[in-house]
Amino acid sequence: MKFPPFEFHRPGDLPEAVDLLLSYDGEALPLAGGQSLLPMMAFRLVAPKALIDLSAIPGLDGIELNGDSLRLGALVRWCDVLCSPVIANAHPLLVEAVRHVAHYQVRNRGTLGGSLAHADAAAEFPAICLVSDAMIDVVGRDGKRCIAARDFLLGAMETDLREGELVAAVRFPIWPAGRLWHFREFARRSGDFALAGVAMYCDPDRQAGVCRNWHIACFGLGEVAQRVDAVEAFLEAKPADTAHIREAVLIAQRHLVADGDIHAPAGYRKALATELLGRGLNEVFKAVAGGDG
Amino acid sequence: MADPRLVNLTVNGRMVAVSVEPRRSLADCLRHDLRLTGTHIGCEHGICGACTVLVDGAAVRACLMLAVQVEGRAIATVEGLAGAAALGPLQESFRRHHALQCGFCTPGILMSAHALLSAEPKADRARVIEVLSGHLCRCTGYLPIVEAILDAREAYLCGAAEPAGKGK
């Protein structure tokens, strides 16, 4: 369907954008890449009084590697992530995840700040933020706030963003050399929303044949991406063998929360997530033993 | 209803100014305001790919962009792929391989393939299929389209296919 009518503003800086958002008393929405917002408007799931286009605000599309973090501006597009040599080294797990975001044509417009603020349950980027302990920089009426991804993502399309607040950037901790990682999702067709997916990393201690600092998240199966802390704690410094993988999968089954919908029932999604988790652990353990990665 | 705005853009190398309401999609602007009906509209929510055009050389859904967002940008549509008298090399290849039947999805697929081969003239089969996965075609079963795109690579490698949408 055609979009419902709205007013359109293109502010030149962040304070102006925040003022504009506030001036509509909650009835204006920020427009980044528009690859989720515009379809929702076409379906009349939202009909904002105004769109505040962020594209003319300078400095929101930066990719910077500072001393202790990789900082990505909110308007960095998926295609920018895929062709950035900086991100290829500084967060290979992110690059692999972004390969699964929508289609080629949508990746030329969609932004990571938009994905985060939209907070779709099946979206890859929020899951990568969650698993990586990313910090979200937001700007609002009272200036800047930094929010941990874990506190930012509250539910299906629900975030900690307050009225008038905008995502300005996402910061990822530095990625050490030798870190092992795995990403896998299952969707019925290429580019579809994942029915379930898993993202994980850990730091191997090759001499001891174990991994430490496990970070594991599952997404697509419930309202919001989930860290499986219990599995992370269980796997810490455990020998890389199949018995421990089996046990980890059982723990995940007890802790993950799944919802069903017309695409797949809850039980199927949970089974899929735990299967992907088990396969991922197997791959990571093989890499520890094999010494690659 | 919001007031119309004047938008300046380049379409297939020609500078134009068009007055549009903010709610006007780029696809509708091309078809209704600029009478470039080669860009087709299928689903109007970014799934089918029929409306794909190039914005500053990148393939995007014209139904998921507002006309007011393309101020100062260069747009390339399927009308820019062919010369005055002859088809472009990609279009020739589609004809040779019978890569269309009803033709509804074809303009979008041609634009995605054109963007891909302009940037990656050595794209392999897997990459072509990945890019094509952003399009729905209900006639061909996709295989002749893949063959047509692969077969057109040579023209892009030797520079016979001028990239469109690089507005002057």
Interface residues (C-beta under 8 A of the other chain):
Chain A: M1 K2 F3 P4 P5 F6 E7 F8 R10 L31 G34 Q35 L38 P39 A42 F43 L51 D53 S55 C79 A102 H103 Y104 Q105 V106 N108 R109 R189 S190 G191
Chain B: M1 A2 R5 E21 P22 R23 S25 D28 E44 H45 G46 G49 T52 V55 A58 A59 V60 R61 C63 L64 M65 L66 V68 Q69 S112 L116 E130 V131 S133 G134
